[in-house]
Amino acid sequence: MFLKNASVMKKNAGPLTFETENGKVKSVLNSESCGNRQHFNGGVVDLKNKIILPGFIDVHVHLREPGFFYKESIASGTAAAAAGGYTAVCAMPNLNPAPDCVENLALEEEIIARDAKIGVYPYACITKGEKGKELVDFGLLAPRVAAFSDDGKGVQSEELMAEAMRRIKATGKVLAAHSEDESLLFGGYIHAGAYAKAHGHRGISSESEFRQIERDLRLAEQIGHKHHVCHVSTKESVEAIRRAKRRGVDVTCETAPHYLLLTEEDLQEDGRYKMNPPLRGKADKDALIEGILDGTIDMIATDHAPHSAEEKSGGLEKSLFGISGLETAFPLLYTNFVKTGIFGMEKLIDLMCFNPAKRFGIPCGSTETGGRADFTVFDLEKRHTVNSAAFLSKGKSTPFDGYEVYGECVMTIYNGRIVWQRNSTEN
């Protein structure tokens, strides 16, 4: 296949034509020198006025299968990911059955092999059933998973977490921590700030997040495993991770687009504004952006967490936590950060592709000869409106419905094959 007349991020690079074969970039040609050569075989796709980027990698996605097919499936979730420009995702383990043993993991692997449209790298649990009581057999699971996590729940016991860290260190895998001290929740469901106080809602304190992060970073400094902090949302969390990195702790972290773009001031009495961690204050958002700029925050993940319409219909108090984010992440970030000059496209691709690939050992696309043909193609000048009704995900809940954004994904190529194309019936 030939991808003709594509723009790339390289400075002073004219339109290029990429020849792909067997999932790799076979050659990179100057499009002008190609002219109208007739010997192109295997199909030609003209990408004039489009930019070709390495496919994005999301290390925090809930595909909901097995166990919760009505919320999302591996088929629908990976279709949504491909439509958002992703060529690889890491699937979180809060499933039924939970992937806490080889037999349960095999059920998920079978569905992935059958239905996934892009690369899917499963997580395994830290504790059996994510109950925080008994550790899984890390050695048996490690060769088949991207990392270990009890996402959705923090491991409450310091002794158990320390032992998990020691055993995971022996496997060389990453421990991805959902950091939440349940003793500090007090039944909260939105940020414990001005909005909660003004509207009579129970709040989730920032302390419930950053205190457990501080605990885990202290343990990580002693044990030396690969530690990753999920969905960072508070200014104190950013500062704790910044200090730990300066001390040489082997830690990375992620945040999500909604924490970079929204605060409690944007809340409405609607379940599409409810996620965990919750939307925090302006000072927290500003600290997260500063953490992006100074390298404290390594990657942006969506925490794509789809639910049924009924489950998101209970307002802020009674709706389930979680929103859908795979199909909106890049346009939102490109529009609000790259186009405004806060940081460049290269930085955004580091956050959405290269940094997650490096930390989690996931292959990523490359526009160099011999690289993997995992690409996404965007029309950066295309302005459009976020329309959740058109999502390929089963989950339609997003606080960004109706937002005007730039950057429309027109094609995604995984392993040298077009897996999604806008306005195509062959996706």
C-alpha positions in Angstrom: 0.0 0.0 0.0 1.1 3.5 -0.8 0.2 6.5 1.4 0.8 9.4 -0.9 1.4 13.1 -0.4 1.3 13.0 3.4 2.6 15.8 5.6 4.8 14.9 8.5 6.0 16.6 11.7 9.6 17.0 10.4 10.7 20.6 9.7 11.2 21.5 6.0 9.9 18.1 4.9 7.7 18.2 1.7 4.9 15.8 1.1 6.0 12.2 1.4 4.8 8.9 0.1 5.0 5.9 2.4 5.2 2.4 1.0 4.0 -0.2 3.4 4.4 -4.0 3.2 3.9 -6.7 5.8 3.0 -4.2 8.5 6.2 -2.2 8.1 7.3 1.0 6.3 9.2 -0.4 3.2 10.3 2.9 1.8 9.7 6.7 2.2 9.7 8.6 -1.1 9.5 12.3 -1.9 6.0 12.7 -3.4 7.1 15.3 -6.0 9.8 12.9 -7.3 7.2 10.1 -7.5 5.1 12.1 -10.0 2.4 10.0 -11.4 4.3 6.7 -11.3 2.1 3.9 -12.4 3.9 1.0 -10.8 2.3 1.5 -7.4 0.8 -1.9 -6.3 -1.5 -2.8 -3.4 -3.5 0.4 -3.4 -2.8 4.1 -3.2 -4.3 6.5 -0.7 -3.9 10.2 -1.4 -3.3 12.1 1.9 -3.0 15.5 0.4 -3.5 18.3 3.0 -3.5 15.7 5.7 -0.8 14.9 8.4 0.3 11.4 9.1 1.2 10.7 12.8 2.3 7.6 14.7 -0.8 5.9 16.1 -1.7 7.0 19.6 -1.3 4.6 22.6 -3.7 4.8 25.5 -2.6 3.0 28.7 -5.9 3.4 30.5 -9.0 2.2 28.7 -12.0 0.3 30.0 -13.2 -2.1 27.3 -15.7 -3.8 29.7 -15.4 -7.3 28.2 -15.8 -9.9 29.5 -18.6 -9.2 32.0 -20.1 -5.9 31.0 -20.9 -6.2 27.3 -23.8 -3.8 27.5 -21.5 -0.9 28.5 -18.8 -1.6 25.8 -17.2 -4.5 24.0 -13.7 -5.1 22.7 -15.2 -4.7 19.2 -16.9 -1.4 19.9 -14.2 -0.1 22.2 -11.4 -0.7 19.7 -13.5 0.7 16.9 -13.9 3.9 18.9 -10.2 3.9 19.6 -9.4 3.5 15.9 -11.8 6.4 15.1 -9.9 8.5 17.6 -6.5 7.7 16.1 -5.3 5.0 18.5 -3.5 1.9 17.3 -2.9 0.4 20.8 -4.7 0.5 24.1 -4.2 -1.1 27.5 -7.3 -2.7 28.8 -8.0 -2.2 32.5 -8.8 -5.3 34.7 -12.1 -4.5 36.4 -13.9 -7.1 34.5 -16.0 -10.2 35.3 -14.2 -12.5 35.7 -11.3 -10.3 36.7 -8.0 -11.3 35.0 -6.4 -12.4 38.3 -5.3 -15.8 37.0 -4.2 -17.3 33.7 -7.6 -19.0 33.1 -9.6 -15.8 33.5 -7.1 -13.8 31.4 -7.4 -16.4 28.7 -11.1 -15.5 28.3 -10.2 -11.9 27.6 -7.4 -12.9 25.3 -9.8 -15.0 23.2 -12.1 -12.1 22.7 -9.2 -9.8 21.8 -7.9 -12.2 19.2 -11.3 -12.5 17.7 -12.7 -8.9 17.8 -10.0 -6.3 18.4 -9.4 -3.9 15.5 -6.1 -2.5 17.0 -3.5 -3.7 19.5 -5.0 -4.5 22.9 -2.7 -5.1 25.8 -4.5 -6.4 28.9 -3.7 -5.5 32.5 -3.8 -8.2 35.2 -5.0 -7.5 38.7 -2.7 -6.8 41.7 -5.1 -8.7 44.1 -7.5 -11.5 43.5 -10.8 -10.1 42.3 -9.4 -6.6 43.0 -10.5 -7.2 46.6 -7.3 -6.0 48.2 -6.8 -9.1 50.2 -4.7 -11.7 48.4 -2.0 -11.1 45.7 -2.2 -12.8 42.3 0.5 -15.0 40.9 2.5 -12.3 39.2 5.1 -14.6 37.7 2.5 -16.6 35.7 0.6 -13.6 34.5 3.5 -11.2 33.7 4.5 -12.6 30.2 0.9 -12.1 29.0 0.1 -8.6 30.3 1.1 -4.9 29.9 1.2 -4.2 33.6 -0.6 -4.9 36.9 -3.3 -2.7 38.4 -6.4 -2.8 40.7 -7.8 0.1 38.8 -11.0 1.5 40.4 -9.6 0.7 43.9 -6.6 1.7 45.8 -4.7 -1.1 47.6 -5.5 0.0 51.2 -3.0 -2.2 53.1 0.6 -0.7 53.0 2.1 -4.1 53.8 0.2 -5.8 50.9 1.2 -3.0 48.5 4.8 -3.3 49.5 4.8 -7.0 48.9 3.1 -6.5 45.6 5.8 -4.0 44.6 8.5 -6.5 45.5 7.0 -9.3 43.5 6.2 -7.2 40.5 9.7 -5.8 40.5 10.9 -9.4 40.0 8.9 -9.6 36.8 10.1 -6.3 35.3 6.6 -5.1 34.8 4.9 -1.8 35.8 2.7 -1.4 38.8 -0.1 1.1 37.8 -1.7 2.4 40.9 -5.2 3.7 41.4 -4.3 5.9 44.3 -7.3 6.4 46.7 -7.4 6.2 50.5 -10.9 4.9 51.2 -10.8 6.2 54.8 -10.8 9.7 53.4 -13.7 9.4 51.0 -16.7 9.9 53.4 -19.2 8.9 50.8 -18.1 11.7 48.4 -18.8 11.7 44.7 -17.6 15.1 43.4 -14.6 17.3 44.4 -14.8 18.6 47.9 -14.8 22.2 46.8 -17.0 25.3 46.4 -19.5 23.6 44.0 -20.1 20.7 46.4 -20.6 23.1 49.3 -22.9 25.4 47.4 -25.1 22.6 46.1 -25.2 20.3 49.0 -23.1 17.5 47.5 -20.7 15.2 49.4 -17.2 15.8 48.4 -14.1 13.7 47.6 -11.1 15.4 49.2 -7.8 15.9 47.3 -6.2 14.2 50.3 -7.7 10.9 49.5 -5.6 10.9 46.3 -2.3 12.5 47.2 -1.9 10.8 50.6 -1.9 7.4 49.0 0.4 8.6 46.2 2.8 9.8 48.9 2.7 6.4 50.6 3.3 4.6 47.4 6.2 6.8 46.4 7.9 6.3 49.7 7.6 2.5 49.2 8.7 2.8 45.6 11.8 4.6 46.7 12.7 1.8 49.0 11.8 -1.1 46.7 12.8 0.2 43.3 10.1 -1.3 41.0 8.6 0.5 38.0 5.8 2.6 39.5 3.1 4.4 37.5 0.4 6.7 39.0 -3.0 6.6 37.2 -5.2 9.6 36.5 -3.5 12.3 38.5 -5.9 15.1 39.4 -4.5 17.3 42.2 -1.8 19.9 42.6 -0.4 18.0 45.6 -0.1 14.8 43.6 1.8 16.6 40.9 4.2 18.1 43.5 4.7 14.7 45.2 5.6 13.0 41.9 7.9 15.9 40.9 9.8 15.6 44.2 10.0 11.8 43.8 11.5 12.1 40.3 14.1 14.5 41.6 15.1 11.9 44.2 15.5 9.3 41.5 12.3 7.3 42.1 11.4 5.2 39.1 7.9 6.7 38.7 5.8 7.8 35.8 2.3 9.2 35.8 -0.7 10.1 33.6 -3.5 12.6 33.6 -6.6 12.8 31.4 -7.9 15.5 29.0 -10.8 16.3 31.2 -8.5 17.2 34.1 -6.5 19.5 31.8 -9.6 21.3 30.4 -12.3 21.4 33.1 -12.7 22.2 36.7 -15.4 22.1 39.3 -16.5 25.5 38.0 -17.7 23.7 34.9 -19.9 21.2 36.8 -23.6 20.8 35.9 -26.2 18.6 37.6 -25.6 15.9 35.0 -23.9 12.5 35.2 -21.6 13.3 32.2 -19.6 15.5 34.6 -19.0 12.6 37.1 -15.7 10.7 37.0 -13.2 9.4 39.5 -11.0 11.2 40.4 -13.5 14.1 40.1 -13.0 17.4 38.3 -10.9 19.5 40.8 -10.2 23.2 41.2 -8.5 25.7 39.0 -5.3 25.5 40.9 -5.2 21.8 40.3 -5.8 22.2 36.6 -3.0 24.8 36.4 -0.7 22.5 38.3 -1.4 19.6 35.9 -0.6 21.8 32.9 2.6 22.9 34.6 3.4 19.3 35.2 2.9 18.6 31.5 5.2 21.4 30.6 8.0 20.5 32.9 7.9 16.8 32.3 6.5 15.7 35.7 3.5 14.2 33.9 4.7 11.7 31.3 1.5 10.8 29.3 -2.1 11.6 28.7 -4.5 8.7 28.9 -8.3 9.0 28.4 -9.5 6.7 31.3 -12.2 5.8 28.7 -15.0 4.4 31.0 -18.2 3.9 29.1 -21.6 3.2 30.8 -25.1 2.7 29.7 -27.4 5.8 29.3 -29.4 4.6 32.3 -26.3 4.3 34.5 -25.3 7.9 33.6 -28.8 9.3 34.1 -28.8 9.8 37.9 -27.2 13.2 38.1 -24.0 13.9 40.0 -25.0 11.8 43.0 -26.5 8.7 41.6 -24.7 8.2 38.2 -21.8 5.8 38.0 -18.3 7.2 37.7 -16.8 7.5 34.2 -17.0 9.1 30.8 -16.1 8.1 27.2 -13.0 9.8 25.8 -11.3 7.9 23.0 -13.0 9.7 20.2 -12.4 13.2 21.5 -8.9 13.2 23.1 -6.7 14.4 20.3 -9.0 17.1 18.9 -9.6 18.6 22.4 -5.8 18.6 23.2 -4.8 19.8 19.8 -7.3 22.6 19.8 -6.7 23.8 23.3 -2.9 23.3 23.7 -1.2 23.0 20.3 -3.2 25.6 18.3 -3.0 28.0 21.3 0.8 27.6 21.5 0.9 26.2 25.0 3.0 23.3 23.7 3.9 21.9 20.3 2.7 18.9 18.3 5.9 17.0 19.1 5.1 17.3 22.8 1.6 16.1 22.2 2.8 13.0 20.3 5.3 12.3 23.1 2.4 12.4 25.6 0.1 10.3 23.5 2.4 7.8 21.8 6.2 7.7 22.5 6.2 8.0 26.3 3.5 5.4 26.9 5.2 3.1 24.4 8.5 3.4 26.2 7.2 3.0 29.7 4.9 0.0 29.0 7.0 -1.7 26.3 4.3 -1.3 23.6 5.4 -1.2 20.0 4.6 2.1 18.3 4.4 3.4 14.8 7.2 5.2 13.0 7.4 7.1 9.7 11.0 5.9 9.2 12.0 3.1 6.8 11.6 -0.2 8.7 9.2 1.2 11.2 5.9 -0.2 12.2 3.1 0.9 9.9 0.8 2.0 12.8 -0.4 5.4 11.8 -3.2 7.8 12.2 -4.1 10.5 9.7 -5.7 13.8 10.6 -7.1 16.8 8.8 -5.8 19.4 11.3 -7.7 22.3 9.7 -11.1 20.5 9.8 -13.3 22.2 12.4 -16.2 20.1 13.8 -18.5 19.7 16.7 -18.2 16.9 19.2 -21.3 14.8 18.8 -21.6 12.0 21.3 -24.5 10.5 19.4 -22.1 9.6 16.6 -19.6 7.9 18.8 -18.7 4.3 17.8 -18.3 3.6 21.6 -21.4 2.3 23.3 -20.8 4.9 25.9 -22.2 8.3 24.9 -21.5 10.3 28.1 -19.0 13.1 27.7 -18.9 16.7 29.2 -17.5 17.9 25.8 -20.7 17.4 23.8 -21.2 20.4 21.6 -17.6 21.6 21.8 -16.1 23.1 18.7 -12.7 21.5 17.9 -10.1 21.3 15.2 -8.5 18.1 14.0 -10.5 15.3 12.5 -9.3 11.8 12.2 -9.8 10.6 8.6 -7.9 7.3 8.7 -6.2 4.8 11.1 -3.8 2.2 9.9 -2.8 -0.7 12.2 -0.2 -3.2 11.2 -0.1 -1.8 7.6 -3.9 -2.2 7.2 -6.6 0.4 7.2 -8.8 -0.3 10.2 -10.8 2.8 10.2 -11.7 5.4 7.5 -14.1 8.3 7.8 -17.2 7.9 5.6 -16.2 4.3 4.8 -18.6 1.4 5.1 -15.7 -1.0 5.5 -14.5 0.1 9.0 
